[in-house]
Amino acid sequence: MRDVLDDIERWRSEGKRVALATVVATWGSAPRAVGGKMAVAEGRKIAGSVSGGCVENAVAEAAGEVLKSGKPRLLKFGVSDETAWSVGLACGGAIEVFVEPLADPAYGLVRDALRAERSVAITTVIHGPADHVGRKLVLTADGRAAGDLGNPIDRETRNALTDGRSRRVTIGEDEIFVDVLLPSPRLVVVGGVHIAVALVKLANALGWRTVLVDPREAFGNRARFPDVNEILAEWPDAALGRLSLNENTAVAILTHDPKLDDPAVSAALASPAFYVGALGSTRTQEKRRKRLLEAGVSEEGLARLHAPIGLDLGGRAPEEIALSVMAQIVAARHGKVTAA
């Protein structure tokens, strides 16, 4: 949704009506996952994607019809391996796409939640009695709501938001799709070193919010990091304490200076951050481990530390090391790698 939000806002400011298409199911191979979105404004203006190729064209045509009639539609596209490329699929498979008019107050609540980096669940009746299809409930992590589908659908929405996972279920006569949108993943980089310059750029390209922590003005400044979302010119333990690190946060500690690294590691390991990594050789890590144990960090806490940081890709250039760090962070976020 974030990738089409700016376009939607621009079109609405121009007085254009907008339809939103959402992938609600996939089978076989599909280039966009469930939850992928495409927005279509009057005049066939398009943002985002639900697959590619002719599927996009067909969805855009359906969106135009939805805007005229005001009635949502559930579309299904299925193809064989031999013809998959012609309709935008990587190989044989099928997708279902729900197309609906965009309307307040539901859209406004979703927009505000995304901009405030809060989780939000959007529940839509995608199949069932004609007067039910398109009904919607939006629920945010801070308790705000738009719409009311009644229990047990409201309860299913709350459960999905708590779990942080989208789902498609049938309740009574209604088939619903609960689309859970989580805050952007956040990367906190401690130390404005050369590796950090490349790491911030890479994280930004992947859609992560980035924060740089470095009390040294010569290292942590906008000239070196023009694209970072936030710079905190503070000692790492103080900065990490203020940032409210959560399960959606990764921390990469890169200064290679114990005065900065050790407090940062201690603070990060005491938080719910899903990833904590620290730069340094195996020997450096052994010395750091001894210091941290003496400082009161537990063995259990140290077991969470990825050190030496990054996957072993064999590269030594700063950009290559940044790639190895970001690869390890992404793998950890998807449960593909754990600390040694």
C-alpha positions as CSV (number, residue, x, y, z in Angstrom):
1,M,0.0,0.0,0.0
2,R,2.9,2.4,0.8
3,D,4.1,2.2,-2.8
4,V,0.8,3.6,-4.2
5,L,-0.1,6.0,-1.4
6,D,1.5,9.1,-2.8
7,D,-0.1,8.6,-6.2
8,I,-3.5,8.0,-4.6
9,E,-3.2,11.2,-2.6
10,R,-2.2,13.2,-5.7
11,W,-5.1,11.9,-7.7
12,R,-7.6,12.6,-4.9
13,S,-6.3,16.1,-4.6
14,E,-7.0,16.5,-8.3
15,G,-10.6,15.4,-7.7
16,K,-10.2,12.0,-9.4
17,R,-11.9,8.8,-8.1
18,V,-9.7,5.9,-7.4
19,A,-10.1,2.1,-7.4
20,L,-7.8,-0.2,-5.5
21,A,-6.9,-3.7,-6.6
22,T,-5.5,-6.2,-4.1
23,V,-4.1,-9.7,-4.6
24,V,-6.2,-11.9,-2.2
25,A,-4.9,-15.3,-3.3
26,T,-2.2,-17.0,-5.4
27,W,-1.6,-20.5,-6.6
28,G,1.5,-21.8,-8.3
29,S,3.9,-19.0,-9.3
30,A,3.1,-15.4,-9.1
31,P,5.4,-12.4,-9.0
32,R,3.4,-10.5,-6.4
33,A,2.5,-11.9,-3.1
34,V,-0.9,-11.8,-1.4
35,G,-1.6,-8.2,-0.4
36,G,0.1,-6.7,-3.5
37,K,-1.8,-3.6,-4.7
38,M,-2.5,-1.6,-7.8
39,A,-4.3,1.8,-7.8
40,V,-6.2,3.0,-10.8
41,A,-7.6,6.5,-11.1
42,E,-10.1,7.9,-13.6
43,G,-8.4,8.3,-17.0
44,R,-6.6,4.9,-16.7
45,K,-3.8,6.3,-14.5
46,I,-2.0,3.3,-12.8
47,A,0.3,2.9,-9.8
48,G,1.6,-0.3,-8.3
49,S,1.2,-3.8,-9.7
50,V,-0.7,-7.0,-9.1
51,S,1.4,-9.2,-11.4
52,G,2.5,-7.6,-14.7
53,G,1.7,-7.8,-18.4
54,C,-1.9,-8.4,-19.5
55,V,-3.2,-9.0,-16.0
56,E,-2.5,-5.4,-15.3
57,N,-4.5,-4.3,-18.3
58,A,-7.4,-6.5,-17.5
59,V,-7.4,-5.3,-13.9
60,A,-7.3,-1.7,-15.1
61,E,-10.3,-2.3,-17.3
62,A,-12.2,-3.9,-14.4
63,A,-11.2,-1.0,-12.2
64,G,-12.8,1.4,-14.7
65,E,-16.0,-0.6,-14.6
66,V,-15.9,-0.6,-10.8
67,L,-15.6,3.2,-10.7
68,K,-18.6,3.5,-13.0
69,S,-20.8,1.1,-11.1
70,G,-19.5,1.5,-7.6
71,K,-19.7,-2.2,-7.2
72,P,-16.5,-4.2,-6.3
73,R,-15.4,-7.3,-8.2
74,L,-13.4,-10.4,-7.5
75,L,-11.3,-11.4,-10.5
76,K,-9.5,-14.7,-11.1
77,F,-6.7,-15.2,-13.7
78,G,-5.3,-18.6,-14.4
79,V,-2.8,-19.7,-17.1
80,S,-0.7,-22.6,-18.2
81,D,3.1,-22.7,-18.2
82,E,3.1,-22.2,-22.0
83,T,1.2,-18.9,-21.9
84,A,2.2,-17.6,-18.5
85,W,4.5,-14.8,-19.7
86,S,1.8,-13.3,-22.0
87,V,-0.4,-12.5,-18.9
88,G,2.4,-11.4,-16.6
89,L,3.0,-14.5,-14.6
90,A,6.5,-16.0,-14.1
91,C,5.1,-19.5,-14.9
92,G,1.8,-21.4,-14.7
93,G,-0.4,-20.4,-11.8
94,A,-3.4,-18.3,-10.8
95,I,-4.2,-15.2,-8.8
96,E,-7.4,-13.7,-7.5
97,V,-7.7,-9.9,-7.3
98,F,-10.3,-7.9,-5.5
99,V,-11.1,-4.5,-7.1
100,E,-13.1,-1.9,-5.1
101,P,-13.7,1.8,-5.1
102,L,-11.5,3.7,-2.6
103,A,-13.6,5.6,0.0
104,D,-13.4,7.3,3.3
105,P,-13.4,6.9,6.2
106,A,-11.7,3.5,5.8
107,Y,-9.0,4.8,3.4
108,G,-8.3,7.9,5.6
109,L,-7.7,5.7,8.6
110,V,-5.4,3.4,6.6
111,R,-3.4,6.3,5.2
112,D,-3.0,7.9,8.6
113,A,-1.8,4.6,10.2
114,L,0.8,4.0,7.5
115,R,2.1,7.6,7.8
116,A,2.4,7.2,11.5
117,E,4.1,3.8,11.2
118,R,1.4,2.0,13.0
119,S,0.0,-1.5,12.2
120,V,-3.4,-1.6,10.6
121,A,-5.7,-4.4,9.6
122,I,-8.2,-4.0,6.7
123,T,-11.0,-6.6,6.6
124,T,-13.1,-6.8,3.4
125,V,-15.9,-9.1,2.5
126,I,-14.7,-10.4,-0.9
127,H,-17.4,-13.0,-1.5
128,G,-20.9,-13.7,-0.2
129,P,-24.3,-12.2,-0.5
130,A,-24.3,-9.3,-2.9
131,D,-25.2,-6.7,-0.3
132,H,-22.3,-7.9,1.9
133,V,-19.5,-7.8,-0.7
134,G,-17.2,-4.8,-0.3
135,R,-18.2,-4.2,3.3
136,K,-15.2,-3.2,5.3
137,L,-13.6,-2.9,8.8
138,V,-10.4,-1.0,9.4
139,L,-8.7,-1.5,12.8
140,T,-5.4,0.2,13.9
141,A,-2.9,-0.9,16.5
142,D,-3.8,2.1,18.7
143,G,-7.5,1.0,18.8
144,R,-9.1,3.3,16.2
145,A,-11.6,1.7,13.9
146,A,-13.8,2.5,10.8
147,G,-16.7,0.2,10.1
148,D,-18.2,-2.7,12.0
149,L,-18.8,-6.2,10.6
150,G,-19.9,-7.7,13.9
151,N,-18.5,-10.7,15.7
152,P,-16.9,-13.1,14.9
153,I,-15.4,-11.1,11.9
154,D,-14.4,-8.2,14.2
155,R,-12.7,-10.7,16.5
156,E,-10.9,-12.4,13.5
157,T,-9.6,-8.9,12.5
158,R,-8.3,-8.2,16.0
159,N,-6.6,-11.6,16.1
160,A,-4.9,-11.0,12.7
161,L,-3.7,-7.6,13.8
162,T,-2.2,-9.1,16.9
163,D,-0.6,-11.9,15.0
164,G,0.7,-9.5,12.3
165,R,-0.4,-11.8,9.5
166,S,-2.9,-11.4,6.7
167,R,-5.5,-14.2,6.2
168,R,-8.4,-15.2,4.1
169,V,-11.2,-17.1,5.9
170,T,-14.9,-17.9,5.5
171,I,-17.2,-16.9,8.4
172,G,-20.9,-17.8,7.9
173,E,-22.0,-16.6,4.5
174,D,-19.0,-14.2,4.1
175,E,-15.6,-14.9,2.7
176,I,-13.3,-12.2,4.1
177,F,-9.7,-11.1,3.4
178,V,-7.9,-9.5,6.4
179,D,-5.0,-7.5,5.0
180,V,-2.5,-6.7,7.8
181,L,-0.1,-3.8,7.0
182,L,2.8,-3.6,9.4
183,P,5.1,-0.6,10.0
184,S,8.1,-0.3,7.8
185,P,11.0,-2.4,9.1
186,R,13.6,-0.2,10.8
187,L,17.3,-0.4,10.6
188,V,19.3,1.4,13.3
189,V,23.0,1.9,12.3
190,V,25.4,2.8,15.1
191,G,28.5,4.4,13.7
192,G,28.7,6.7,10.6
193,V,31.6,4.7,9.0
194,H,32.0,4.1,5.3
195,I,30.2,0.7,5.5
196,A,27.3,2.5,7.0
197,V,27.0,4.9,4.0
198,A,26.5,2.0,1.7
199,L,24.3,0.1,4.2
200,V,21.9,3.0,4.6
201,K,21.5,3.4,0.8
202,L,20.8,-0.3,0.4
203,A,18.3,-0.4,3.3
204,N,16.5,2.6,1.9
205,A,16.2,0.9,-1.5
206,L,14.6,-2.1,0.2
207,G,12.0,0.1,1.8
208,W,13.4,0.2,5.4
209,R,13.3,3.2,7.6
210,T,16.9,4.1,8.6
211,V,18.3,5.7,11.7
212,L,22.0,6.7,12.2
213,V,23.4,7.0,15.7
214,D,26.8,8.6,16.2
215,P,27.8,11.3,18.6
216,R,30.8,12.3,16.4
217,E,29.6,15.1,14.1
218,A,32.3,14.4,11.6
219,F,30.8,11.0,11.0
220,G,27.1,11.5,11.6
221,N,26.0,14.3,9.4
222,R,23.7,15.0,6.4
223,A,26.5,15.5,4.0
224,R,27.6,11.9,4.5
225,F,24.1,10.5,4.9
226,P,21.7,12.6,2.8
227,D,19.0,9.9,2.5
228,V,18.9,8.5,6.1
229,N,15.5,9.1,7.7
230,E,16.9,10.3,11.1
231,I,20.3,11.1,12.6
232,L,20.8,11.0,16.4
233,A,24.0,12.7,17.5
234,E,24.0,11.0,20.9
235,W,25.9,8.2,22.7
236,P,24.5,4.9,21.5
237,D,23.0,3.7,24.8
238,A,21.1,6.9,25.3
239,A,19.9,7.0,21.7
240,L,18.8,3.3,21.6
241,G,17.0,3.8,24.9
242,R,15.0,6.6,23.3
243,L,14.2,4.8,20.1
244,S,11.9,2.2,21.6
245,L,13.4,-0.7,19.7
246,N,10.8,-3.3,18.9
247,E,10.4,-6.7,17.1
248,N,10.4,-4.9,13.8
249,T,13.9,-3.3,14.4
250,A,17.4,-4.4,13.4
251,V,20.5,-2.9,14.9
252,A,23.9,-2.9,13.1
253,I,26.8,-1.7,15.2
254,L,29.8,-0.7,13.1
255,T,32.0,1.8,14.9
256,H,34.7,-0.7,15.9
257,D,35.4,1.3,19.0
258,P,34.5,-0.3,22.4
259,K,33.6,3.0,23.9
260,L,30.7,3.2,21.4
261,D,30.1,-0.4,20.5
262,D,29.9,-2.0,24.0
263,P,27.1,0.3,25.3
264,A,25.3,-0.1,22.0
265,V,25.4,-3.9,22.1
266,S,24.3,-4.0,25.7
267,A,21.3,-1.7,25.0
268,A,20.3,-3.5,21.8
269,L,20.5,-7.0,23.3
270,A,18.3,-5.8,26.2
271,S,15.6,-4.8,23.7
272,P,13.1,-6.9,21.6
273,A,15.0,-6.0,18.4
274,F,14.9,-9.0,16.1
275,Y,18.5,-8.6,15.0
276,V,21.6,-7.3,16.6
277,G,24.9,-7.5,14.8
278,A,28.4,-6.1,15.5
279,L,31.4,-5.5,13.3
280,G,34.7,-7.0,14.1
281,S,36.9,-10.1,13.6
282,T,36.5,-13.3,15.6
283,R,39.3,-12.2,17.9
284,T,37.6,-8.8,18.4
285,Q,34.3,-10.6,19.2
286,E,36.1,-12.8,21.9
287,K,37.4,-9.6,23.6
288,R,34.0,-7.9,23.3
289,R,32.3,-11.0,24.7
290,K,34.6,-11.0,27.8
291,R,34.0,-7.3,28.4
292,L,30.2,-7.6,28.1
293,L,30.0,-10.6,30.4
294,E,32.0,-8.7,33.0
295,A,29.6,-5.7,32.5
296,G,26.6,-8.0,33.3
297,V,25.3,-9.0,29.9
298,S,24.0,-12.6,30.2
299,E,25.1,-15.6,28.1
300,E,21.6,-15.8,26.8
301,G,21.7,-12.2,25.7
302,L,25.1,-12.7,23.9
303,A,23.7,-15.7,22.1
304,R,21.5,-13.3,20.2
305,L,24.4,-11.3,18.8
306,H,25.4,-11.8,15.2
307,A,29.2,-11.4,15.4
308,P,31.1,-11.1,13.2
309,I,28.3,-9.3,11.5
310,G,27.0,-10.3,8.0
311,L,26.9,-13.4,5.9
312,D,30.3,-14.6,4.6
313,L,30.1,-13.5,0.9
314,G,33.8,-13.3,0.5
315,G,33.8,-9.5,-0.3
316,R,35.9,-6.9,1.4
317,A,34.9,-3.6,-0.1
318,P,32.6,-1.5,2.1
319,E,29.7,-1.9,-0.4
320,E,30.2,-5.7,-0.4
321,I,30.3,-5.8,3.4
322,A,27.1,-3.7,3.5
323,L,25.5,-6.2,1.2
324,S,26.5,-9.1,3.5
325,V,25.0,-7.3,6.5
326,M,21.8,-6.4,4.8
327,A,21.5,-10.0,3.5
328,Q,21.9,-11.4,7.0
329,I,19.3,-8.9,8.3
330,V,16.7,-9.9,5.7
331,A,17.4,-13.6,6.3
332,A,17.0,-13.1,10.1
333,R,13.7,-11.3,9.5
334,H,12.3,-14.2,7.6
335,G,13.6,-16.8,10.0
336,K,16.3,-18.1,7.7
337,V,19.3,-17.5,9.9
338,T,20.0,-17.2,13.6
339,A,23.0,-15.9,15.6
340,A,25.9,-18.3,16.0
